[in-house]
Amino acid sequence: MQGGSSGIVYGGLKYQARCIADVRADAGSTTFLAGTLSLKEENEVHLIRLSPAESELVCDGLFYHPNEIWDLKSCPFDHRVFSTVYTSGEGYGAAVWKIPEQHGQSNSPQLEQLFELTEHMGKIRSVLWWPLGKHDKLISIDDRNIFLWSIDTSNKSAKVISQGSADMLPNLRGGAWDPHNHNSVAAISDSSLHLWDLRSMEKSVAIEHAHIRDVDYNPKKQNIIATAEDEFGIRLWDLRMLKHPLKDLPGHSHWTWTVRHNPEYDELLLSAGTDSTVNLWLAQVSSNDSGPDSPGSPNRQEEPLLNSYTDYEDSIYGIAWSSHDPSLFASLSYDGRVVLESVKPYLQRK
């Protein structure tokens, strides 16, 4: 199904951008953080909130950030804390920040830097928070290593607990932290996906020979992940049986860049790519499935694509479901356009 957009547009981002994150810890409203990627201008982090009437996206805060933002994640247990990965003339860095108290002011330019993640020698790719509730650990990934940190946001401290080396794996790109097991992380490289045990920092089960751009765990079903791949589009996997995927979805007409499971409706999946499109999928799988789709498989679906949102003029690198209202998601295209969409019309078809 093809569709345009009837979504709510936020026009506050002045510069190019690729990072948007749901503020999970804000239990009272649908809120997102978005960060810009300007080479020449002072970059910004926008706190974007859906109005009480659900008719517009408003800027709840605009904060200056000193460098280009390549990765942004909101702390899942403190709505005022978030992390960024950034570039500057000196290379790559990562830090955790705190939004100051607003006191009724919409613009407060001074973010408080709680700590930097300074042990990296390589190109930092991403920072991961364990998604479910308060956890005193943080993960950072560069192109050669995974670091596990012990953090204390109250005392503004971070200390490396352990470090794992990618060894011969080419170019780590990022990953996802298992919401069902805080000792397991799925990390992607240019040619594979490996599971890392954070207790031993050893990597194990793998998807080989695949250029994976993104990975996401199903928050409602253990052992189920989705990958966005250059060659195969979108694939759903059971981590206990990685010889074949559970399901293949077509992906995008150009690169499929990111994929996200819905936080509540376990069969809904979003994907976005460089074809300026966001796709909503009904991805029905069972964790008891034993193999890939086949014509006679009861899990095969003729039309898994519920809708394509096409009201964009640039590549889409960021998508985020709302934890407050899981029927809503926000997307961010490279030109700085944020659009909030509702999937309520498609929930009855689950």
Salt bridges, closest charged atoms under 4 A:
ASP26 OD2 - ARG49 NH1 2.57
GLU44 OE2 - LYS14 NZ 3.42
GLU44 OE1 - HIS46 NE2 2.80
ASP60 OD2 - ARG49 NE 2.35
ASP71 OD1 - LYS73 NZ 3.15
GLU101 OE2 - ARG80 NH1 2.90
GLU112 OE2 - LYS156 NZ 2.52
ASP136 OD1 - LYS137 NZ 2.82
ASP142 OD2 - HIS120 ND1 2.85
ASP167 OD2 - LYS203 NZ 3.09
ASP190 OD1 - ARG173 NH1 3.15
ASP197 OD2 - ARG199 NH2 2.96
GLU208 OE2 - HIS194 NE2 3.90
ASP214 OD2 - ARG260 NH1 2.67
ASP216 OD2 - HIS261 ND1 3.32
ASP230 OD2 - HIS211 NE2 3.67
ASP230 OD1 - ARG213 NE 2.61
ASP238 OD2 - ARG240 NH2 2.75
ASP248 OD1 - ARG235 NE 2.62
GLU264 OE1 - LYS220 NZ 3.62
ASP266 OD2 - LYS221 NZ 3.86
ASP275 OD1 - HIS252 ND1 2.98
ASP293 OD2 - LYS247 NZ 3.33
ASP311 OD2 - ARG337 NH2 2.81
